[in-house]
């Protein structure tokens, strides 16, 4: 029988393998110059150093990375492909800025894709995934009541879901969910900023963990979809509140 401490230690090892970055599964030395630039700029977008709508200057990046503008243009095209940058006619590239409706749509897509993951892991009930979920929920319970724990809570939920996606045996699905994670993580942080919202979220996570352990596929899917869509709705609501009328 695994102990609670062993589960938590295992989760710490697992989560270290999840990087919220473009080309997160590759080491920098194996990437081309444009890919390395895209990964570095993508880091700034995902962690909020570059806010939505911020201009991405080709010449500034070329100067910073000591390259010509060609590799920078290719890097920006990679960021556009990943949904992190938008190239505007005659204006150049900016950090992608989503409307409240677009945020809801992305979360709806993410929920639909994760239905597949939830079904697979509930059917197999792999002991390692069960341990991962128990340890992850323990971490979430601690972060849910921490006034400063919003970002870490959101990142932990994404790591749990991406690790589950990797374990379900569908590599293409895992890559699709990874790309959606890059696009939506900053909005999940917005939607999970309040202690009240996180406490509701962790209650759902606990119920989902128990459903998984029972092998209750339909309840796990229902809880997971509901939680993701509620997170998207809250993020969209807060995003709408922040935008000028």
Helices and strands as residue ranges (DSSP letters): H 4-15, G 28-30, H 33-46, E 55-56, H 58-65, H 69-81, E 85-88, E 92-95, H 100-124, H 127-144, H 150-167, H 171-191, H 195-214, H 217-242
